[in-house]
Amino acid sequence: MLNFFEYAGKRSNNFGLYISGGGTYGAPQRDIETVSIPGRNGDLIIDNGRFNNITVTYSAYIRRDFRKLADAARAWLLSQAGYARLEDTYNPGYYRLGIFTGPLDFATRFLNLGGECDLSFNCKPQRFLKSGEAAIEATGPLQLHNPTLYPALPLIRVYGASGTLTVGNDIMQISEIDEYIDIDSDTQNAYKGVTNCNPDISGAFGTLPAGQTGISFSGDITKIEIKPRWWTL
């Protein structure tokens, strides 16, 4: 099998670009600071509660039609501004959010018929589970099991008129709903389409820690749809 990656909705094999996956198995670095204190053995560790971005590097190659395919691949890879979805055939159950900023330097083969290069993506630290993308619908209380060790920040669509949403120990009051409202725990925002609904909510955005979390709602809420967004490193 020839391996490839998908970036911003397009597959590298459509550009004749294939990869080896040695650079896809790394993990990010925890963001910490160390402070040396005179008279005290060892350093004081300050944990900033986050992970740094990680560089994911693919060893890539084009076997034929190098000039034509390299030009097309260059245009594709460098056309993105901001993070885009990145996945590959080495890690089929996961995806990342990354950006390719270059450089793109090919070492050509005999008569410029093929070429090789390293493609490095600046990625957010998370590897998101594709299983966490599916929306789970509930018309009453439910329990969700987070299969990872890391707290997930879900996207919850709430239907009804108003009410209370409880996710574990996090409680949110929703004063007004026009058909539905999306509550995004990652961006800490509430909205419907392009309409800002933050004035209609108060309380804590829900998180899904490792293990079981109970979710319930009351008032004039009729149902919810939750995308858990599981992730690991």
C-alpha positions in Angstrom: 0.0 0.0 0.0 1.2 3.5 -0.9 0.6 5.8 2.0 -0.7 9.4 1.7 -2.0 12.2 3.8 -5.1 14.4 3.5 -4.9 18.2 4.1 -7.6 20.8 3.9 -9.9 18.3 2.2 -7.5 17.1 -0.5 -5.4 13.9 -0.7 -1.7 14.0 -1.5 -2.0 11.0 -3.8 -4.2 13.1 -6.1 -1.0 15.1 -6.7 1.2 12.0 -7.1 2.6 12.7 -3.6 3.2 9.7 -1.3 4.7 9.5 2.2 6.5 7.4 4.7 5.2 7.9 8.3 8.3 7.9 10.6 7.5 11.5 11.7 3.9 10.9 12.6 4.3 9.1 16.0 5.7 11.9 18.2 4.0 13.6 21.1 4.0 17.3 22.1 5.9 18.9 24.9 4.1 20.0 28.1 4.4 23.7 28.6 6.3 24.1 31.9 8.7 26.6 33.4 11.4 25.7 35.9 12.7 28.1 38.6 15.9 27.6 40.6 15.6 28.8 44.2 18.9 29.4 46.2 19.2 27.0 49.1 16.6 24.6 47.8 17.4 21.3 46.1 15.8 20.8 42.7 13.8 23.2 40.6 10.4 24.5 41.2 8.1 23.4 38.3 5.4 25.8 37.1 2.9 23.9 34.9 1.0 26.2 32.5 -1.7 23.7 32.0 -1.3 23.2 28.3 0.8 21.4 25.6 2.9 23.2 23.0 2.3 22.8 19.2 4.1 19.8 17.6 5.8 19.6 14.2 4.6 16.6 12.2 7.0 15.8 9.3 6.3 13.5 6.4 9.1 12.2 4.1 7.3 12.6 0.8 8.1 11.7 -2.8 6.8 12.0 -6.3 7.6 9.2 -8.6 6.7 10.5 -12.1 5.5 13.6 -13.9 7.5 15.6 -11.4 7.3 19.1 -12.8 3.6 19.1 -13.4 2.7 17.4 -10.1 5.2 19.4 -8.0 3.7 22.7 -9.2 0.2 21.5 -8.3 1.2 20.2 -4.9 3.0 23.5 -4.1 0.0 25.5 -5.0 -2.3 23.3 -2.8 -0.1 23.1 0.2 0.8 26.8 0.4 -2.8 28.1 -0.3 -4.1 27.6 3.2 -4.2 30.4 5.8 -4.7 29.1 9.3 -5.2 25.6 10.7 -6.8 22.9 8.5 -7.6 19.3 9.0 -4.7 16.9 8.6 -4.9 13.1 8.6 -2.9 10.2 7.1 -3.1 6.5 6.4 -0.7 5.6 9.2 -3.2 6.9 11.9 -6.6 6.2 10.3 -8.6 6.7 13.5 -7.3 10.2 14.2 -6.9 13.7 12.7 -4.9 16.8 13.6 -5.3 20.5 13.0 -2.2 21.9 11.3 -0.8 24.3 8.8 1.9 24.0 6.2 4.0 27.1 5.8 6.9 25.7 3.9 9.6 25.5 2.8 9.0 23.0 0.0 12.4 21.9 -1.3 12.4 18.9 -3.6 15.6 16.9 -4.3 15.1 15.7 -7.8 15.9 12.3 -9.2 17.5 11.3 -12.6 16.4 13.6 -15.4 13.9 15.4 -13.0 11.5 12.5 -13.4 10.8 12.3 -9.7 11.6 14.1 -6.5 11.8 13.8 -2.7 11.2 16.3 0.2 10.3 16.6 3.8 6.9 18.2 4.5 6.6 19.7 8.0 3.2 20.8 9.5 2.9 23.0 12.5 0.1 21.2 14.4 -2.0 21.7 17.5 -0.9 19.2 20.1 -4.2 17.2 20.1 -4.8 14.0 18.0 -8.6 14.1 17.7 -10.5 10.8 17.6 -12.7 10.5 14.6 -15.2 8.6 16.8 -15.7 11.9 18.7 -17.1 13.7 15.7 -20.4 11.8 15.6 -23.3 13.7 17.2 -25.0 11.8 20.0 -28.7 12.7 20.3 -30.5 12.6 23.7 -34.1 13.4 24.7 -33.3 12.6 28.4 -30.4 12.1 30.8 -27.4 10.1 29.4 -23.9 9.0 30.4 -20.9 9.5 28.2 -17.6 7.6 28.6 -14.5 9.5 27.6 -12.1 6.8 26.4 -9.0 8.9 26.8 -7.1 10.5 29.7 -7.7 14.0 28.6 -10.8 16.2 29.2 -12.8 16.8 26.0 -14.5 20.1 25.2 -17.7 19.2 23.5 -20.0 21.0 21.0 -23.6 20.8 22.2 -26.6 21.8 20.3 -29.6 22.5 22.5 -33.2 22.5 21.2 -36.2 24.1 22.9 -37.0 27.5 24.4 -35.0 27.9 27.7 -33.7 25.8 30.6 -30.8 24.4 32.4 -28.0 22.2 30.9 -25.9 20.1 33.3 -22.7 18.4 32.2 -21.1 16.6 35.1 -20.6 19.3 37.8 -20.9 22.1 35.2 -24.3 23.9 35.1 -25.4 26.4 32.5 -28.6 28.5 32.4 -30.0 29.3 29.0 -32.5 32.1 29.1 -33.7 32.0 25.5 -33.4 29.6 22.5 -34.7 30.4 19.0 -35.2 26.8 17.8 -31.7 25.7 18.9 -28.4 27.1 20.2 -24.9 25.8 19.8 -22.7 25.8 22.9 -19.0 25.4 22.1 -16.9 24.5 25.2 -13.6 24.9 23.1 -14.2 28.5 22.1 -16.4 29.4 25.1 -19.1 30.7 22.8 -22.8 30.2 22.2 -24.3 30.9 18.8 -26.9 30.0 16.1 -25.3 30.2 12.7 -23.6 33.6 12.6 -25.7 35.0 15.5 -24.0 35.6 18.8 -26.0 34.0 21.6 -23.6 34.6 24.5 -26.0 37.1 26.2 -28.5 34.3 26.5 -26.3 32.0 28.6 -24.7 32.0 32.1 -22.7 29.5 34.1 -20.0 27.0 33.2 -19.2 25.5 29.8 -19.3 21.7 30.1 -16.2 19.5 30.0 -16.0 15.7 29.7 -13.1 14.4 31.9 -11.7 10.8 31.6 -14.3 8.2 32.5 -18.1 8.6 32.9 -19.9 11.9 32.9 -23.6 12.4 33.4 -25.5 14.9 31.2 -29.0 16.1 31.8 -31.3 19.1 31.1 -34.5 20.6 32.4 -36.9 23.4 31.8 -38.2 23.8 28.2 -35.3 22.0 26.6 -36.6 19.2 24.4 -33.4 17.5 23.3 -29.6 17.9 22.8 -27.1 16.7 20.2 -23.5 16.5 21.5 -20.2 16.0 19.7 -17.8 15.0 22.4 -14.6 15.8 20.5 -12.4 13.1 22.2 -8.7 13.7 21.9 -5.4 12.3 23.0 -1.7 13.0 22.4 
